[in-house]
């Protein structure tokens, strides 16, 4: 059973930055392609960014050039980061991470990002 814990969210003004962290631990959580997703109120969960085992990345058009995904596989846990710069009110959402490919693990609680003045 894999447990996912996201952290680092908060309230930030437009133009500000946040760095999200995600740790996947437990049996089967070994390094694999990982992704960040987000879900805004009243909307479906959407893809934000992914990173492969080799470090290749891809981003949703809405965050390209502003967000950077990275990972740390050095330890026993699978840790993924999302550096978010130039944040906009439209980035307000609950942010989750999970492995990219199906079947995905059970979702964590997410971390709330609110961009507001």
MONORPE-V464323 format. One record per helix or strand of 2 or more residues. SS is the DSSP state (H for helix, E for strand). FROM is the first residue (numbers start at 1). TO is the last residue. If there is no record, write none. Layout:
# MONORPE-V464323
SS | FROM | TO
SS | FROM | TO
This chain:
# MONORPE-V464323
E | 3 | 7
E | 10 | 12
E | 18 | 25
E | 34 | 39
E | 46 | 51
E | 57 | 59
E | 67 | 72
E | 78 | 84
H | 89 | 91
E | 93 | 99
E | 111 | 115
